[in-house]
Amino acid sequence: MVPPGQRGTGRRGTGRRQPAPRNQGRSAPARPRQRGDVLAVLAVAAREIEQAVQRGQVTPAVRSKFQAVAALLREERARVRAAADGARSAERLKRLDGLATVLATTAVQDSGFLPLLAEDVALSEGARAIRRDLLKAAGLEVKAERAAPTAAPSTPAAPAGPPAGVVPRSVVTRKLANPFLAPDFSAAQPTAAPAHRLAGWELLGPLFSSFERAGGGAPACMSLPMGTGLPMGAELMPHQRRLVAAAAAGHRTFLLADEPGLGKTAQALLAAEAAGAFPLLVVVPNVVKTNWAREAARWTPNRLATVVHGDGKSVNGFADIVIVNYEILDRHVGWLADFGFGAMVVDEAHFIKNKTSQRSQHVLHLSERLRAGRTRPLLMALTGTPLINDIDDFRAIWQFLGWIDDKKPLGELMDALEETGFDPSDPGFYPAARQCVIERGIVRRRKVDVAADIPARRIADLPVELEGAAGRSVRAAERDLALRMVSGYRSALAAREMVTFEEGSDGIDHDLVRRVARAELKDATTRTGENVFSMMRRIGQAKAGLAADYAAQLARSAGKVVFFAKHVDVMDTAEEALARQGVQTASIRGDQTPTVRQRNIDAFVKDPDVAVAICSLTAAGVGLNLQVASNIVLAELSWTDAEQTQAIDRSHRIGQTEPVTAWRVIAAQTIDARIAALIDSKAGLAARALDGSDADDEGAVNVQLEALVALLLDELRRSAPSSSAL
């Protein structure tokens, strides 16, 4: 009987256990194989990967094997080339090329493999393990890999940096397909600037001041060629052709500040075409991405446009025009900076006026990279409202265009200032400096000057009385706000050691009034009770039904109507009121996907039964073409004339065939009426700075502050004795 430990181990008929041969059950051979065996091992692995892709069974292990095979192919190719063994090397290189073709064909079938082909991609842990196994299978020595250095236990961990940006797969594919597409930053190496006569002067302040001092009816528009003979089609208007002609003639920086509705999108696209400045990067607000793609298809049909959404999975890396919105720049700024663009357009460029904001910094970084990679890139800032509150709003736009940096004018602008022969101590410097900046590329045309075929527009105020419970609630809330500020004013007076102050003819310390109003505005978001913002929202809610009723009347008598409001609940109330009256509506809001948004726009424009478009003043006030309507209802007021104008110009634009009227619904005898008057009073800033108007304007007027000042003054005059405000 064979003992259990020896059962099945002896030879038949002997019953004796034989010694097992050495290395039995081990995969390693007794001696190393020839190097040719590595090609056979790689060929088997490549076929296994190919079969997995064909079966649709691509797992992480398959991807690791793909990366390991690609790495070994590169290593073997480098070794064979270094050996230079005549015909034998040529034969091995041919076999290696065949295996590389198999991998490339497999990567085309599954684009997830493409990034793994890059030489600078670090091998994953799984790929390193498979690489070792393949080398062992080929009978080759596996060198020990150096472990990554680790920090001493006492060394604190470094703080986490910002999240890494994404790189769309198609962008990686583009680079792999043609490595020469990467930008050559040596093309624009900075040269030493010559000594300037004005080097010791502070120039940015005087440059901005030159626009504030503008007058004499001189509009801010550079000299433009006539634009005749350009094959741009009959649809292009003469003023549009002139800007395109300037780009064709070699001008490369533009602040295109045409009034809204004069076709800035078409001009930008055709300027890039005339300059041959592609690929083109377009940075826009989220709400107009779809519109830009449509306009690109219309004006540059031979150029492929792609829109960046989310993490960019749908981006076409081979597109000529890349459209991205401000809100997701932080995720994409890395690959956009290295893409090799020939031009950059920033739409609604007043969005970057705050240089400390992240989106402004991203835009300025992209501009700087573009100017470093191209000697004369095309840069265009588009805005119908370049100035919102202050002339300093120009600063970030000029820096984007490369006219200035944080401290001084640059390049051609500095040269032009030198040629004037003036310095800021000379009165002649200011008109000359203003013209120097304008000739760098400011283009400002007004509808009244260049588009006489567009009917005139008018703003008609529609005062409404707030009655019932809603009206009483608004008036009580406004009085509470006023009385709180009066209490603060009187407390400040009582705290003074001496009751002597700079009083006005009405016995009120107006400087103290402004300080109290400013403190109220500063604490508006944290203080309990009513504030100027909640008051305006409350008034908007009270006006919503009245404004909807008027929109319904207009729709029945005059056709389609655009209804603008700031707050979602006001829009909801208006939609419900119109639905009760049997009026069909389309909603255009900021929280919609581009697909839903465009579907609603198309419904309003194309469906005769959709009578009213309910639009968000902030989300739908830019980038839309709603010229199918000639009547607009502004149910809530904006804080700026610029925002109001943008909304009106969704209908008052090229292609409109009827006069446009904006019906501004205003709650009479409330803070609403004060704000309407303040908005109108500050509307002259852009006209004065860009159109040469002498309109009186305070510059950086703060509407919220001025409204609170007026409210406090009225309450003080109503409640104080006739002789004193004490």
NORFENKA-V644036 format. One record per residue. N is the residue number from 1. RES is the residue in one small letter. OMEGA is omega in radians with two decimals (999 if undefined). Layout:
# NORFENKA-V644036
n/res/omega
N/RES/OMEGA
N/RES/OMEGA
This chain:
# NORFENKA-V644036
n/res/omega
1/m/-3.12
2/v/3.11
3/p/-3.10
4/p/-3.11
5/g/-3.10
6/q/-3.06
7/r/3.09
8/g/-3.08
9/t/-3.12
10/g/3.08
11/r/-3.10
12/r/3.03
13/g/-3.11
14/t/-3.10
15/g/-3.13
16/r/3.13
17/r/3.12
18/q/3.10
19/p/3.13
20/a/3.09
21/p/-3.13
22/r/3.10
23/n/3.13
24/q/3.13
25/g/3.12
26/r/-3.11
27/s/-3.09
28/a/3.12
29/p/-3.12
30/a/3.13
31/r/-3.12
32/p/3.05
33/r/3.08
34/q/-3.12
35/r/3.14
36/g/-3.12
37/d/-3.11
38/v/3.11
39/l/3.13
40/a/3.12
41/v/3.14
42/l/3.13
43/a/3.11
44/v/-3.13
45/a/-3.14
46/a/3.11
47/r/3.10
48/e/3.10
49/i/-3.14
50/e/3.14
51/q/3.12
52/a/3.11
53/v/3.14
54/q/3.12
55/r/-3.09
56/g/-3.09
57/q/-3.12
58/v/-3.14
59/t/3.05
60/p/3.12
61/a/3.11
62/v/3.12
63/r/3.10
64/s/3.11
65/k/3.11
66/f/-3.12
67/q/3.14
68/a/3.13
69/v/3.13
70/a/3.13
71/a/3.14
72/l/3.07
73/l/3.12
74/r/3.14
75/e/-3.11
76/e/3.10
77/r/3.13
78/a/3.14
79/r/-3.11
80/v/-3.14
81/r/3.12
82/a/-3.13
83/a/3.12
84/a/-3.05
85/d/3.03
86/g/-3.07
87/a/-3.13
88/r/3.10
89/s/3.14
90/a/3.14
91/e/3.14
92/r/3.10
93/l/3.11
94/k/3.12
95/r/3.09
96/l/3.10
97/d/3.11
98/g/3.10
99/l/3.10
100/a/3.10
101/t/3.10
102/v/3.13
103/l/-3.13
104/a/3.12
105/t/3.10
106/t/-3.13
107/a/3.10
108/v/-3.14
109/q/3.11
110/d/-3.04
111/s/3.10
112/g/3.10
113/f/-3.00
114/l/3.12
115/p/-3.10
116/l/3.12
117/l/-3.10
118/a/-3.07
119/e/-3.06
120/d/3.12
121/v/-3.13
122/a/3.12
123/l/3.06
124/s/3.13
125/e/3.11
126/g/3.14
127/a/3.11
128/r/3.13
129/a/3.13
130/i/3.10
131/r/3.11
132/r/-3.13
133/d/-3.14
134/l/3.12
135/l/3.10
136/k/3.13
137/a/3.10
138/a/3.11
139/g/-3.10
140/l/-3.13
141/e/3.11
142/v/3.14
143/k/3.12
144/a/-3.13
145/e/-3.13
146/r/3.14
147/a/3.12
148/a/-3.13
149/p/3.11
150/t/-3.11
151/a/3.07
152/a/-3.10
153/p/-3.08
154/s/-3.10
155/t/-3.13
156/p/3.14
157/a/3.11
158/a/3.13
159/p/-3.13
160/a/3.11
161/g/3.13
162/p/-3.13
163/p/-3.12
164/a/3.11
165/g/3.12
166/v/3.02
167/v/-3.14
168/p/-3.10
169/r/-3.11
170/s/3.08
171/v/3.05
172/v/3.11
173/t/-3.14
174/r/-3.13
175/k/3.13
176/l/-3.13
177/a/-3.12
178/n/-3.10
179/p/-3.12
180/f/3.10
181/l/-3.12
182/a/-3.11
183/p/3.11
184/d/-3.06
185/f/3.04
186/s/-3.08
187/a/-3.05
188/a/3.14
189/q/-3.14
190/p/3.10
191/t/-3.13
192/a/-3.11
193/a/3.10
194/p/3.11
195/a/-3.10
196/h/3.04
197/r/-3.08
198/l/-3.02
199/a/-3.09
200/g/-3.08
201/w/2.95
202/e/-2.95
203/l/-3.06
204/l/3.11
205/g/3.08
206/p/3.11
207/l/3.10
208/f/3.14
209/s/-3.13
210/s/3.10
211/f/3.10
212/e/-3.13
213/r/-3.04
214/a/3.11
215/g/3.09
216/g/3.08
217/g/-3.12
218/a/3.12
219/p/-3.14
220/a/3.10
221/c/3.14
222/m/3.07
223/s/-3.10
224/l/3.06
225/p/-3.07
226/m/3.08
227/g/3.11
228/t/3.07
229/g/3.11
230/l/-3.13
231/p/-3.06
232/m/3.10
233/g/-3.08
234/a/-3.09
235/e/-3.10
236/l/-3.13
237/m/-3.07
238/p/-3.11
239/h/3.09
240/q/-3.13
241/r/-3.09
242/r/3.10
243/l/3.12
244/v/3.11
245/a/3.11
246/a/3.09
247/a/3.12
248/a/-3.13
249/a/3.05
250/g/3.09
251/h/-2.96
252/r/3.07
253/t/-3.10
254/f/2.81
255/l/-3.08
256/l/-3.03
257/a/3.07
258/d/3.06
259/e/-3.14
260/p/3.09
261/g/-3.11
262/l/2.97
263/g/-3.14
264/k/-3.13
265/t/3.13
266/a/-3.14
267/q/-3.12
268/a/-3.12
269/l/-3.11
270/l/3.04
271/a/3.08
272/a/3.11
273/e/-3.13
274/a/-3.13
275/a/-3.06
276/g/-3.01
277/a/3.11
278/f/-0.02
279/p/-3.11
280/l/3.05
281/l/3.12
282/v/3.11
283/v/-2.97
284/v/2.93
285/p/-3.07
286/n/-3.00
287/v/-3.08
288/v/-3.14
289/k/-3.12
290/t/3.14
291/n/3.12
292/w/3.11
293/a/3.11
294/r/3.13
295/e/3.09
296/a/3.10
297/a/-3.12
298/r/-2.99
299/w/3.11
300/t/-3.03
301/p/-3.14
302/n/-3.14
303/r/3.13
304/l/3.12
305/a/3.07
306/t/-3.12
307/v/-3.13
308/v/3.06
309/h/3.03
310/g/-3.14
311/d/3.01
312/g/-3.10
313/k/-3.12
314/s/-3.12
315/v/3.01
316/n/-3.07
317/g/-3.12
318/f/-3.10
319/a/3.08
320/d/-3.09
321/i/3.13
322/v/-3.08
323/i/-3.10
324/v/-3.14
325/n/-3.08
326/y/-2.97
327/e/-3.10
328/i/3.13
329/l/-3.09
330/d/-3.14
331/r/-2.96
332/h/-3.04
333/v/-3.11
334/g/-3.10
335/w/3.09
336/l/-3.13
337/a/-3.10
338/d/-3.01
339/f/-3.12
340/g/-3.14
341/f/3.06
342/g/-3.12
343/a/3.11
344/m/3.09
345/v/3.06
346/v/3.14
347/d/-3.04
348/e/-2.98
349/a/3.08
350/h/3.06
351/f/-3.08
352/i/-3.06
353/k/3.10
354/n/-3.04
355/k/3.13
356/t/-3.13
357/s/-3.10
358/q/-3.10
359/r/3.09
360/s/-3.14
361/q/3.09
362/h/-3.14
363/v/-3.14
364/l/3.08
365/h/3.14
366/l/3.11
367/s/3.14
368/e/3.12
369/r/-3.14
370/l/3.13
371/r/3.09
372/a/-3.07
373/g/3.13
374/r/-3.14
375/t/-3.14
376/r/3.12
377/p/3.05
378/l/3.13
379/l/-3.10
380/m/3.02
381/a/-3.08
382/l/3.05
383/t/3.04
384/g/-3.12
385/t/-3.05
386/p/3.14
387/l/3.13
388/i/-3.10
389/n/-2.94
390/d/3.14
391/i/3.14
392/d/3.05
393/d/3.09
394/f/-2.88
395/r/-3.08
396/a/3.14
397/i/3.11
398/w/3.12
399/q/3.06
400/f/-3.11
401/l/3.13
402/g/3.12
403/w/-3.11
404/i/2.89
405/d/-3.08
406/d/-2.98
407/k/-2.95
408/k/2.99
409/p/-3.10
410/l/2.90
411/g/-3.04
412/e/3.12
413/l/3.11
414/m/3.10
415/d/-3.13
416/a/3.10
417/l/3.08
418/e/-3.05
419/e/3.13
420/t/-3.09
421/g/-3.13
422/f/2.91
423/d/-3.04
424/p/3.08
425/s/-3.13
426/d/3.10
427/p/-3.12
428/g/-3.12
429/f/-2.95
430/y/3.06
431/p/3.14
432/a/3.14
433/a/3.11
434/r/-3.13
435/q/3.09
436/c/3.12
437/v/-3.11
438/i/-3.10
439/e/3.02
440/r/3.05
441/g/3.07
442/i/-3.14
443/v/-3.11
444/r/3.06
445/r/3.11
446/r/-3.13
447/k/-3.10
448/v/-3.10
449/d/-2.96
450/v/-3.11
451/a/-3.09
452/a/-3.13
453/d/3.09
454/i/-3.12
455/p/3.13
456/a/3.06
457/r/3.07
458/r/3.08
459/i/-3.13
460/a/3.11
461/d/-3.13
462/l/-3.13
463/p/3.10
464/v/3.09
465/e/3.10
466/l/-3.07
467/e/3.07
468/g/-3.07
469/a/-3.13
470/a/3.13
471/g/3.13
472/r/3.14
473/s/-3.14
474/v/-3.10
475/r/3.11
476/a/3.14
477/a/3.13
478/e/3.11
479/r/3.10
480/d/3.12
481/l/-3.13
482/a/-3.12
483/l/3.10
484/r/3.11
485/m/3.07
486/v/3.11
487/s/3.11
488/g/3.12
489/y/-3.09
490/r/3.07
491/s/3.11
492/a/3.09
493/l/-3.10
494/a/-3.10
495/a/-3.13
496/r/3.13
497/e/-3.14
498/m/-3.13
499/v/3.02
500/t/-3.10
501/f/-3.12
502/e/-3.07
503/e/3.08
504/g/-3.12
505/s/3.13
506/d/3.11
507/g/-3.09
508/i/3.05
509/d/-3.03
510/h/3.08
511/d/3.11
512/l/3.09
513/v/-3.13
514/r/3.12
515/r/3.10
516/v/3.13
517/a/3.13
518/r/3.10
519/a/3.10
520/e/3.14
521/l/-3.13
522/k/-3.09
523/d/-3.00
524/a/-3.05
525/t/-3.10
526/t/-3.10
527/r/3.05
528/t/-3.13
529/g/-3.05
530/e/2.98
531/n/-3.03
532/v/-3.11
533/f/3.12
534/s/3.09
535/m/-3.12
536/m/3.09
537/r/3.12
538/r/3.12
539/i/3.10
540/g/3.10
541/q/-3.13
542/a/-3.12
543/k/-2.95
544/a/-3.12
545/g/3.13
546/l/3.13
547/a/3.11
548/a/3.10
549/d/-3.14
550/y/3.09
551/a/3.11
552/a/3.11
553/q/3.13
554/l/-3.11
555/a/-3.11
556/r/-3.04
557/s/-3.00
558/a/3.13
559/g/-2.99
560/k/-3.09
561/v/3.01
562/v/-3.07
563/f/-3.12
564/f/3.04
565/a/-3.13
566/k/-2.97
567/h/-3.09
568/v/-3.11
569/d/3.05
570/v/3.09
571/m/3.13
572/d/-3.14
573/t/3.14
574/a/3.12
575/e/3.13
576/e/3.14
577/a/3.14
578/l/3.12
579/a/3.12
580/r/3.14
581/q/3.10
582/g/-3.13
583/v/3.12
584/q/-3.09
585/t/2.97
586/a/-3.06
587/s/3.11
588/i/-3.03
589/r/-3.10
590/g/-3.08
591/d/-3.13
592/q/2.99
593/t/3.12
594/p/-3.13
595/t/3.13
596/v/-3.14
597/r/-3.12
598/q/3.11
599/r/3.13
600/n/3.08
601/i/-3.14
602/d/3.12
603/a/-3.14
604/f/-3.06
605/v/-2.96
606/k/-3.08
607/d/-3.11
608/p/-3.12
609/d/3.11
610/v/-2.94
611/a/-3.03
612/v/3.00
613/a/3.10
614/i/-2.96
615/c/2.99
616/s/-3.11
617/l/-3.13
618/t/-3.06
619/a/-3.08
620/a/-3.09
621/g/3.13
622/v/2.93
623/g/-3.11
624/l/3.06
625/n/-3.11
626/l/-3.06
627/q/3.06
628/v/3.11
629/a/3.08
630/s/3.08
631/n/-3.11
632/i/3.06
633/v/3.08
634/l/-3.05
635/a/3.09
636/e/-3.14
637/l/2.98
638/s/3.08
639/w/-3.11
640/t/3.04
641/d/-3.12
642/a/-3.14
643/e/3.10
644/q/-3.14
645/t/3.11
646/q/-3.12
647/a/-3.13
648/i/-3.07
649/d/2.93
650/r/3.11
651/s/-3.11
652/h/-3.05
653/r/-3.14
654/i/-3.11
655/g/3.10
656/q/-3.09
657/t/-3.11
658/e/3.05
659/p/-3.10
660/v/3.10
661/t/3.04
662/a/-3.14
663/w/-3.08
664/r/-3.11
665/v/-3.04
666/i/3.09
667/a/-3.07
668/a/3.06
669/q/3.04
670/t/3.09
671/i/3.10
672/d/-3.12
673/a/3.11
674/r/-3.10
675/i/3.09
676/a/3.13
677/a/3.13
678/l/3.11
679/i/3.14
680/d/-3.08
681/s/-3.10
682/k/-3.08
683/a/-3.04
684/g/-3.05
685/l/-3.12
686/a/-3.14
687/a/-3.10
688/r/-3.07
689/a/-3.01
690/l/-3.06
691/d/3.11
692/g/-3.11
693/s/3.08
694/d/-3.09
695/a/3.13
696/d/-3.11
697/d/-3.11
698/e/3.14
699/g/-3.03
700/a/3.12
701/v/3.09
702/n/-3.04
703/v/-3.13
704/q/-3.13
705/l/-3.10
706/e/3.10
707/a/3.12
708/l/3.09
709/v/-3.14
710/a/-3.14
711/l/-3.14
712/l/3.13
713/l/3.13
714/d/-3.11
715/e/3.09
716/l/-3.13
717/r/-3.13
718/r/-3.00
719/s/-3.05
720/a/3.02
721/p/-3.07
722/s/-3.08
723/s/-3.05
724/s/3.06
725/a/-3.12
726/l/999
